[in-house]
Amino acid sequence: HIFYDLLTAGRSQEDLCLYSASTEYWYLNQTGNEAYAGEQSMFDLVQKSMEVVGIDGPQRMQVWKVLSGILHLGNTSITEADTVEGIKSHVSPDEKRNLALAANLFGVPADALESVLTTKSTEVHGQTIVIKLAQDEAIFRRDAVA
């Protein structure tokens, strides 16, 4: 439920780049159950609990950024394109914004995150070979990273 509480309380945090409705996030709209709404009081309780165990304000913000990044990463659609290597995955040009938001929140370059999601590297005889993943492999990898 922390994602819902974060949406309720985190809207005022511009650093988190959150949308207001849980239905706007792939990871939150798969059950069809929109009955749960986040609560500011629960979010405040989590904040206080983190403070009690020694997690200070900047560290808490990092936690919220990672959670927000996970939500944006889930909204990053991975599609297929016909390439010289065959049909391979890539991040849809329309979804580059979600990828960029997630990467920014994670503190990594967007192109590096895209590479992690859509390629794998193998070293053979001291040479690195980069292989583009199929769409289902890339979607699995996106969800595993999240």
C-alpha positions in Angstrom: 0.0 0.0 0.0 3.0 2.3 0.2 2.6 3.2 -3.4 -0.9 4.5 -2.9 0.1 6.4 0.2 3.0 7.9 -1.7 0.6 9.0 -4.4 -1.6 10.7 -1.9 1.2 12.4 0.0 3.8 12.8 -2.7 1.8 14.9 -5.1 3.3 18.0 -3.4 6.8 16.7 -4.0 7.8 18.0 -7.4 11.0 16.0 -7.3 9.0 12.8 -7.5 7.1 13.7 -10.7 4.0 11.8 -9.6 0.6 11.7 -11.4 -2.4 12.0 -9.1 -4.3 8.8 -9.9 -3.2 5.3 -9.3 -4.9 4.2 -12.5 -2.2 6.1 -14.4 0.4 3.5 -13.4 0.7 0.1 -15.0 1.8 -1.6 -11.8 -1.2 -0.2 -9.8 -4.0 -0.7 -12.3 -3.7 -4.5 -13.0 -6.1 -5.8 -10.4 -9.1 -3.8 -11.4 -9.5 -3.0 -7.7 -9.5 0.7 -7.2 -11.1 0.5 -3.8 -7.9 1.3 -1.9 -7.0 5.0 -1.8 -3.8 6.2 -0.1 -3.9 7.9 3.2 -1.9 10.9 4.3 -1.9 9.6 7.9 -0.4 6.3 6.8 2.3 8.0 4.8 3.0 10.3 7.8 3.3 7.2 10.1 5.8 5.6 7.7 7.8 8.8 7.6 7.8 8.9 11.4 8.8 5.2 11.7 11.7 5.7 9.3 12.8 8.7 11.3 12.7 6.6 14.5 15.0 4.0 13.0 17.5 6.6 12.0 16.5 7.3 8.3 16.9 11.0 7.9 15.1 13.3 5.5 17.5 13.0 2.5 17.6 9.2 2.9 13.8 9.1 3.0 13.6 11.2 -0.1 15.9 8.7 -1.8 13.5 5.9 -0.9 10.5 7.9 -2.3 12.5 8.6 -5.5 13.2 4.9 -6.0 9.5 4.0 -5.4 8.4 6.7 -7.8 11.0 5.5 -10.3 9.5 2.0 -10.1 6.1 3.4 -10.9 7.4 5.3 -13.9 9.5 2.3 -15.1 6.3 0.2 -15.1 4.8 2.7 -17.5 7.7 2.3 -19.9 6.3 0.3 -22.8 8.7 -2.0 -24.6 7.8 -2.8 -28.2 9.4 -4.7 -31.0 11.1 -3.4 -34.1 12.3 -5.2 -37.2 16.0 -4.8 -37.4 18.9 -6.3 -39.4 19.2 -8.7 -36.4 15.6 -9.7 -36.6 12.7 -8.6 -34.5 14.1 -7.1 -31.3 12.9 -5.0 -28.4 13.2 -1.3 -27.9 11.6 1.3 -25.7 8.8 2.9 -27.7 9.7 6.5 -28.7 6.4 7.6 -27.1 7.6 6.1 -23.8 11.0 7.7 -23.6 9.6 10.3 -21.1 8.7 7.5 -18.6 12.1 5.9 -19.1 13.8 9.3 -18.6 11.7 10.0 -15.4 12.6 6.6 -14.0 16.3 7.0 -14.8 16.4 10.5 -13.3 14.7 9.2 -10.1 17.1 6.3 -9.9 20.1 8.6 -10.6 21.3 6.8 -13.7 21.5 7.9 -17.4 18.4 7.1 -19.4 20.4 5.4 -22.2 22.1 3.1 -19.6 18.7 2.1 -18.2 17.4 1.5 -21.6 20.4 -0.7 -22.4 19.9 -2.7 -19.2 16.3 -3.3 -20.2 16.7 -4.2 -23.9 20.2 -5.8 -24.2 22.4 -8.4 -22.6 26.2 -8.6 -22.8 28.3 -11.6 -23.0 32.1 -11.8 -23.0 33.6 -14.3 -25.4 37.4 -14.6 -25.6 37.9 -11.2 -24.1 35.4 -9.5 -26.5 32.1 -8.2 -25.3 29.1 -9.1 -27.5 25.9 -7.1 -27.0 22.7 -9.0 -27.9 19.3 -7.3 -28.3 16.6 -9.0 -26.3 13.2 -10.1 -27.6 10.2 -8.1 -26.4 9.1 -10.7 -23.8 12.6 -10.9 -22.4 12.9 -7.1 -22.1 9.5 -6.8 -20.4 10.5 -9.5 -18.0 13.8 -7.7 -17.3 11.9 -4.3 -16.8 9.7 -6.0 -14.2 12.6 -7.7 -12.6 14.5 -4.4 -12.3 11.4 -2.8 -10.8 
